[in-house]
Amino acid sequence: MEEKTRAVLQIFEEISRIPRCSKNEAAIGSWIMRWAKNRGFQAKQDKAGNIVIRVPATSGYENMAPVVLQGHLDMVCQKTPDSNHDFSKDPIRLVYESQWLTAEKTSLGADNGIGLALGLALVDDKGVERPPVELLFTVDEETGLTGANLLEPGFIEGRILVNLDSEQEGVFIVGCAGGRHTEISLPLVFSPLPERCDAWKIMAQGMRGGHSGVDIHKFRANAIKVLARALDAARGKLDISIVTVKGGSAHNAIARHAEAVVICEPKRSSALQSAIVAFERAVQEEYAATEQSLTIHLLPGDIGDKAASLSRECTDTVINLMLAIPHGVSEMSAELKDHVETSNNLATVDFKGNALHILSSQRSSVMSRLSAVTGQIKAAAALAGAEAETGGGYPAWQPDMDSSLLKRCKGVYQNLFGKEPLVEVIHAGLECGIISSKYAGMDAISVGPTLENPHSPDERLYIPSVGRIWTFLVELLKSYRA
C-alpha cells in the first residue's frame, strides 16, 4: 500500500471510530474542530453544525483564490439482520480484504468518510503545494442535504468547489438529479382478534439493497414491494388480516428487509404456506440474475398482547397502497444515453400509533418530471384515503460543459494518467447544486475514489483508487500556481 494511501486510510480509521449517522454528527464535528485547533488552523462551526476550516496557502500561492474541498459528515447506517451493532456508540469495524476495504456486517461509511479523510490529509501534508484551501464539511446530507440548505452567506469565500463525494475514480461528475420526499399517513381501522386464529410472520429478506440513486437502475428487488406482492398472493388464496407491517430503513436506501405479521383461520394455515412457497419460487425466478439470496420466510408469528388486527377492508387498503406506489426507474433520459432521468424509491413502511406511515424518495434531473412522479404518488395515497405531504426537496445541478474547473481537471488527469476521464451527470443527489445556488460564481465538480454498494452492508472501497485520487488532487492544487 502506498504511503499516501496509508495516511488517508489512517484518518479514515479514526473517523470510523466515531458514531456519525445522519442527524447525529455532534461527535464527529467536535473531533474535526479539535483536529483543526491542534494544527493551528482557523475553523468555525455554524448553527446547523456545518464546519469550515481555513488553511493558508503554501509559499508561492499566497495571492491565489481559495479552493473549497467539500464533503459531508454523516453516513447512512445500515446493518445485516444478524448484526448487533449499535450505531449510536459502536465504532465501524473495518475489514481489509486484499484491495478492498469493507465493514463487518454494516455499511462502511466511506460515503463520505473517505472524502473527509482525503481533505484532512491533503492540508495536513506539508509537502503538498497549494493555494488557500477551505475544507467545508456539511451535516445531514443523507436525509435531505440539510446542512447545505442551511449554509449562510459568507460562510465560505472560495468560488472553486471540489466536492469529494463521487464514487468512481476516473469519472468527473458535473450534474445531478434533484429530489423530494413524500410522507404518507393512512389511518388504520382495527377489528378485535377472533377467538381462534393462527398468527404468521412473513419476512422478505436477503436482498442486496443499495443507494436509491446510484443503484436504482440495476434491477434490484425492493423488499417492501416484494412483501406487498407476497401479501397479495396470500389474500388471493385465503382471508388474512394484517397485525403489523414494517420495512426499509432510510429514504435513500433500497429496502433490503420487510416483514408483516398476519392472522388467518387455523384451518387455512396450510393454504397460506402454499401461497407463500409458490410466490417465493416465482419471485426468485424473476430476480435470478440480480438477487441470488432473496428469500421469503413464513414463521410462526408473535402478536404479544395485541387484541386487534386490521379489519379485512383496511388490510386490503394497506396492501393495495403498497402495491400502487411506484418503485424504480420511471423515465430514462432522452438526451443522455443510458442515464436515469426520473425514479422513485419506496423507502420505508411502518405502523406508528393508529396510522400506516410510508416514506418515498423521488428523483429527477427534469423538475417537471419530478413533480409528475410526486403527483402519481400523492394520487395513489388519495385513492387509498391517506394524506400525503411533500417536502421542498433540492434542485437538480445542471451541468456546465464549458466550466474552467472542468477543463483544468481534465487536463491534469490526462497529464497524470495518459487518458481522458469520463464526464458524467448522475442520478444521485449531490450538494454542489445547492452550494452553487447560494454562492454566486461558484464553479463546481465532484470527484472521488471507487466505492461500490453504498448505503448497504455490502459497501466497499477500492483501495488503489484512493492513491490515484490523492495524486490527482495534489496535482490539481499545484496547478493553481501563477
C-alpha positions in Angstrom: 0.0 0.0 0.0 1.4 3.4 -0.9 2.4 5.7 1.9 -0.1 8.4 0.9 -2.9 5.9 0.7 -2.0 4.6 4.1 -2.1 8.2 5.5 -5.6 8.8 4.2 -6.8 5.4 5.5 -5.4 6.1 8.9 -7.5 9.2 9.2 -10.5 7.3 7.9 -9.9 4.7 10.6 -10.1 7.4 13.2 -13.3 8.8 11.7 -14.8 5.3 11.6 -14.4 5.0 15.4 -16.9 8.0 15.8 -20.7 7.4 15.5 -22.0 9.7 12.8 -25.4 8.6 11.5 -27.4 11.3 9.9 -28.6 13.9 12.5 -26.0 12.5 14.9 -22.9 14.4 13.8 -22.0 16.2 17.0 -19.2 13.9 18.0 -17.5 13.9 14.6 -18.0 17.6 14.4 -16.2 18.1 17.7 -13.4 15.7 16.7 -12.8 17.7 13.5 -12.8 21.0 15.3 -10.2 19.7 17.7 -8.2 18.3 14.8 -8.1 21.8 13.3 -7.3 23.5 16.5 -4.4 21.2 17.2 -2.8 22.2 13.9 -3.4 25.9 14.3 -6.0 26.1 11.5 -8.8 28.7 11.7 -12.1 26.8 12.0 -15.7 27.7 12.7 -19.0 25.9 13.0 -22.4 27.4 12.2 -25.7 26.8 14.0 -26.5 23.8 11.8 -23.3 22.1 12.6 -21.5 22.8 9.3 -17.8 23.3 9.6 -15.3 25.3 7.6 -11.5 25.0 8.1 -9.4 27.7 6.5 -5.9 26.6 5.6 -3.3 29.2 4.5 -1.5 28.8 1.1 1.9 27.4 0.8 4.8 29.5 -0.4 4.2 31.0 -3.9 0.4 30.5 -3.8 -0.4 33.3 -1.3 -2.2 35.5 -3.9 -4.3 32.7 -5.4 -8.0 32.4 -4.9 -9.0 29.7 -2.3 -10.2 26.2 -3.4 -13.0 24.6 -1.4 -12.7 20.9 -0.8 -16.1 19.7 0.4 -17.7 16.6 1.9 -20.4 15.6 4.4 -20.0 14.5 8.0 -22.9 11.9 8.1 -23.2 8.4 6.9 -26.1 6.0 6.1 -26.3 3.5 8.9 -27.3 0.0 7.6 -26.6 -3.4 9.0 -27.3 -7.1 8.4 -30.3 -8.7 10.2 -27.9 -10.7 12.4 -25.7 -7.8 13.4 -25.9 -6.4 17.0 -24.0 -3.3 16.0 -25.2 -0.1 17.9 -24.6 2.8 15.5 -25.1 5.3 18.4 -21.9 4.1 20.2 -20.1 1.3 18.4 -17.1 2.0 16.1 -17.4 0.7 12.5 -15.4 -2.5 12.4 -13.2 -2.2 9.3 -12.2 -5.3 7.3 -9.3 -5.2 4.8 -9.8 -7.8 2.0 -6.9 -7.7 -0.5 -7.5 -4.5 -2.5 -10.9 -3.7 -0.9 -12.0 -2.2 2.4 -15.3 -3.1 3.8 -17.0 -3.3 7.2 -18.2 -6.2 9.4 -22.0 -6.5 8.9 -22.6 -2.8 8.5 -22.3 -0.1 5.9 -18.7 1.2 5.7 -19.3 4.9 5.8 -16.8 5.7 3.1 -19.7 7.7 1.8 -18.5 10.2 2.7 -15.9 9.5 5.4 -13.2 8.9 2.8 -13.9 12.3 1.4 -13.4 13.8 4.8 -10.1 11.8 5.2 -8.8 13.0 1.8 -9.5 16.6 2.6 -7.9 16.4 6.1 -4.8 14.5 4.7 -4.2 17.0 1.9 -4.0 20.0 4.2 -2.0 18.1 6.9 0.7 17.1 4.4 3.4 19.8 4.4 4.8 18.5 1.1 1.6 19.4 -0.8 1.9 22.7 -2.7 -1.5 24.5 -2.7 -3.4 27.8 -2.8 -5.5 28.7 0.3 -7.9 25.8 1.0 -11.3 25.9 2.7 -12.4 22.5 4.0 -16.2 22.6 4.0 -17.9 19.7 5.9 -21.7 19.7 6.0 -24.2 17.9 8.2 -27.2 15.7 7.4 -26.5 15.3 3.7 -28.0 11.8 3.5 -31.5 12.7 4.8 -32.1 15.7 2.6 -28.9 17.8 2.1 -29.9 19.7 5.3 -26.6 21.3 6.0 -26.0 22.6 2.5 -29.5 24.1 2.5 -28.7 25.9 5.8 -25.4 27.4 4.7 -25.4 31.2 5.3 -23.8 34.0 3.2 -20.2 34.5 3.8 -19.6 31.1 5.4 -17.1 30.2 2.7 -15.1 32.6 0.5 -13.9 30.3 -2.3 -15.6 30.0 -5.7 -13.8 26.9 -6.8 -15.6 23.9 -5.4 -14.2 20.3 -5.5 -16.8 18.0 -4.0 -15.3 14.8 -2.7 -18.5 12.7 -2.7 -18.2 11.0 -6.0 -17.9 7.2 -6.2 -15.9 6.2 -9.3 -12.3 7.2 -9.8 -11.7 8.5 -13.3 -15.2 9.9 -13.6 -15.9 13.6 -13.1 -19.4 14.5 -12.1 -20.8 17.8 -13.3 -24.5 17.5 -12.7 -27.0 15.5 -10.6 -30.7 14.9 -10.2 -33.0 17.0 -7.9 -35.1 15.2 -5.3 -38.1 15.3 -2.9 -39.5 13.2 -0.1 -43.2 12.3 0.2 -44.6 11.1 3.6 -47.9 9.2 3.5 -50.1 8.6 6.5 -53.0 6.2 6.3 -55.5 6.0 9.2 -55.9 2.4 10.3 -59.1 0.6 11.2 -58.9 -2.3 13.6 -61.1 -5.3 14.5 -60.9 -7.5 17.6 -58.9 -10.7 17.2 -61.1 -13.7 16.7 -61.2 -16.3 19.5 -59.2 -18.8 17.4 -56.6 -17.8 14.8 -53.1 -18.6 13.7 -50.5 -15.8 13.6 -47.7 -15.9 11.0 -44.8 -13.7 10.2 -43.9 -13.2 6.5 -40.4 -12.0 6.0 -39.0 -10.8 2.7 -35.2 -10.6 3.1 -31.8 -11.3 1.6 -32.0 -8.5 -1.0 -28.9 -6.5 -1.9 -30.4 -3.1 -1.4 -28.1 -0.2 -2.3 -28.2 3.5 -3.0 -31.5 4.7 -4.3 -29.9 7.0 -6.8 -26.7 5.1 -7.8 -28.3 1.6 -7.9 -32.0 2.3 -8.8 -31.5 1.0 -12.4 -29.7 -2.2 -11.5 -32.8 -4.5 -11.3 -32.5 -5.0 -7.6 -35.6 -6.0 -5.6 -37.2 -3.7 -3.1 -38.2 -5.8 -0.1 -41.3 -3.7 0.6 -42.6 -4.3 -2.9 -41.8 -8.0 -2.6 -43.6 -8.2 0.7 -46.7 -6.4 -0.7 -46.8 -8.9 -3.6 -46.4 -11.8 -1.1 -49.4 -10.5 0.9 -51.3 -10.0 -2.3 -50.6 -13.6 -3.3 -51.7 -14.8 0.1 -55.0 -12.9 0.1 -55.8 -14.4 -3.3 -56.0 -17.8 -1.6 -57.5 -17.1 1.8 -58.7 -14.4 4.1 -55.9 -12.7 6.1 -55.7 -9.7 8.4 -52.5 -7.7 9.0 -51.4 -7.2 12.6 -48.1 -5.3 11.9 -46.0 -4.4 8.9 -42.5 -2.9 8.7 -39.8 -2.5 6.1 -36.9 -0.4 4.9 -34.6 1.9 6.9 -33.7 5.1 5.1 -35.1 7.3 2.3 -32.0 6.9 0.1 -31.5 3.1 0.6 -33.4 0.5 -1.4 -35.2 -1.7 1.2 -33.4 -4.9 1.9 -35.8 -6.4 4.5 -39.6 -6.1 5.2 -41.9 -8.2 7.3 -45.6 -8.4 8.3 -47.5 -10.4 10.9 -50.8 -11.7 9.7 -53.6 -13.8 11.1 -55.8 -16.4 9.5 -58.2 -19.2 10.4 -56.3 -22.2 11.8 -57.7 -24.5 9.1 -56.3 -22.1 6.4 -52.7 -22.1 7.5 -51.7 -24.7 5.0 -53.2 -22.6 2.2 -51.1 -19.6 3.4 -48.0 -21.8 3.4 -48.7 -23.0 -0.1 -49.3 -19.4 -1.4 -46.0 -18.1 0.1 -44.0 -21.1 -1.2 -45.4 -20.6 -4.7 -44.8 -16.9 -4.7 -41.2 -17.2 -3.4 -40.4 -19.6 -6.3 -41.9 -17.1 -8.8 -40.1 -14.0 -7.5 -36.8 -15.9 -7.2 -37.1 -16.7 -10.8 -37.8 -13.1 -11.7 -34.7 -11.9 -9.9 -32.4 -14.8 -10.6 -29.8 -12.6 -12.3 -29.5 -10.0 -9.6 -30.8 -11.3 -6.2 -29.4 -14.8 -5.6 -30.1 -14.5 -1.8 -33.7 -13.3 -2.0 -36.0 -15.4 0.3 -39.5 -15.2 1.8 -39.8 -16.9 5.1 -43.1 -17.9 6.8 -42.6 -18.4 10.5 -45.0 -18.6 13.5 -45.9 -15.0 14.4 -45.9 -13.4 17.8 -48.8 -11.0 18.4 -47.9 -10.4 22.0 -50.6 -8.6 23.9 -52.3 -7.2 20.8 -56.1 -7.5 21.0 -56.8 -6.4 17.4 -55.7 -6.7 13.8 -56.6 -4.6 10.8 -60.1 -5.0 9.5 -60.3 -7.1 6.3 -61.1 -3.9 4.4 -58.2 -2.0 5.9 -55.9 -4.9 5.2 -56.8 -4.7 1.6 -56.2 -0.9 1.5 -52.8 -1.3 3.0 -51.8 -4.0 0.6 -53.2 -2.0 -2.4 -51.4 1.1 -1.4 -48.0 -0.6 -1.1 -48.7 -2.2 -4.5 -49.7 1.1 -6.1 -46.8 3.3 -5.0 -44.2 3.0 -7.8 -40.6 1.9 -7.2 -37.7 2.1 -9.6 -37.0 3.9 -12.8 -39.9 5.7 -14.4 -38.1 7.7 -17.2 -34.8 7.3 -18.9 -33.1 10.4 -20.3 -33.8 11.2 -23.9 -30.6 13.3 -24.1 -28.0 11.2 -22.2 -27.6 7.6 -23.2 -28.3 5.0 -20.5 -28.9 7.7 -17.9 -31.8 7.5 -15.5 -33.8 10.7 -15.6 -36.7 10.0 -13.1 -37.2 7.4 -10.4 -38.9 6.7 -7.1 -37.7 4.7 -4.1 -40.4 3.2 -1.9 -38.2 3.6 1.1 -39.9 2.7 4.4 -43.2 1.5 5.8 -44.2 1.2 9.4 -47.2 1.3 11.8 -47.0 4.3 14.1 -49.8 4.6 16.5 -53.1 4.2 14.6 -51.6 5.0 11.2 -49.6 3.4 8.5 -46.6 5.6 7.6 -44.9 5.3 4.2 -41.8 7.3 3.0 -40.9 7.6 -0.6 -38.0 9.4 -2.3 -38.4 10.9 -5.7 -35.5 12.0 -8.0 -35.3 13.6 -11.4 -33.0 15.8 -13.5 -36.1 17.4 -15.0 -38.0 19.2 -12.3 -41.4 19.0 -14.1 -41.0 15.2 -14.2 -40.1 15.3 -10.5 -43.4 16.9 -10.0 -45.1 14.4 -12.2 -43.9 11.3 -10.3 -44.6 13.1 -7.0 -48.2 13.7 -8.2 -48.5 10.0 -9.1 -47.6 9.0 -5.5 -49.9 11.6 -4.0 -52.8 10.4 -6.2 -52.3 6.8 -5.1 -52.4 8.0 -1.5 -55.6 10.0 -2.1 -57.3 7.0 -3.7 -56.5 5.0 -0.5 -57.9 7.7 1.8 -54.4 8.7 3.0 -52.8 12.0 3.5 -49.5 12.9 1.7 -47.1 15.7 2.4 -44.1 16.5 0.1 -41.1 18.5 1.3 -39.4 21.2 -0.7 -36.5 19.0 -1.6 -33.5 20.2 -3.5 -32.8 21.3 -7.1 -31.1 19.5 -9.9 -27.5 20.5 -10.5 -27.3 21.4 -14.2 -24.1 20.6 -16.0 -21.7 23.3 -17.4 -19.6 21.7 -20.0 -17.7 25.0 -20.6 -16.6 25.1 -16.9 -13.0 26.3 -16.5 -12.6 24.0 -13.5 -13.7 21.0 -15.6 -11.2 22.0 -18.3 -8.4 22.2 -15.7 -9.4 18.9 -14.1 -9.4 17.1 -17.5 -6.0 18.5 -18.4 -4.5 17.5 -15.0 -5.9 14.0 -15.3 -4.8 13.5 -18.9 -1.2 14.6 -18.0 -1.1 12.2 -15.0 -2.7 9.1 -16.3 -2.4 9.3 -20.1 -6.1 9.1 -20.7 -9.2 11.3 -20.6 -11.5 11.0 -17.7 -15.2 10.3 -18.2 -17.5 13.3 -17.6 -21.0 12.4 -16.4 -24.2 13.5 -14.8 -25.5 11.2 -12.1 -29.0 10.3 -10.8 -27.9 10.6 -7.1 -28.1 13.9 -5.2 -25.0 16.0 -4.6 -24.6 19.2 -2.6 -22.9 21.0 -5.5 -26.2 22.4 -6.9 -27.3 23.8 -3.6 -23.9 25.3 -2.7 -23.6 26.8 -6.2 -27.1 28.4 -5.8 -26.0 30.0 -2.5 -22.7 31.5 -3.7 -22.7 33.3 -7.0 -20.0 32.5 -9.4 -19.2 29.0 -8.0 -17.5 26.6 -10.4 -18.0 23.0 -9.1 -17.1 19.4 -9.9 -17.4 16.2 -7.9 -14.6 13.5 -7.7 -13.8 10.6 -5.5 -12.3 7.1 -5.2 -14.1 4.0 -6.4 -16.9 2.9 -4.0 -19.4 0.1 -4.5 -22.8 -0.6 -3.0 -23.0 2.5 -0.8 -25.9 2.7 1.7 -25.7 -1.1 2.4 -23.7 -3.6 4.4 -22.1 -4.6 1.1 -20.4 -1.1 0.7 -16.7 -1.4 -0.1 -13.9 0.9 -1.1 -11.3 0.1 -3.8 -8.1 0.9 -2.0 -5.8 1.6 -5.1 -8.3 4.2 -6.2 -7.6 6.3 -3.1 -4.0 6.8 -4.1 -5.0 7.8 -7.6 -7.4 10.4 -6.3 -4.8 11.6 -3.9 -2.3 12.1 -6.8 -4.9 13.9 -8.9 -5.9 16.3 -6.1 -2.3 17.1 -5.3 -1.6 18.0 -8.9 -4.9 19.9 -9.2 -4.0 22.1 -6.3 -0.4 22.5 -7.5 -1.7 23.7 -10.9 -3.1 26.9 -9.5 0.3 28.4 -9.1 0.6 31.7 -11.1 
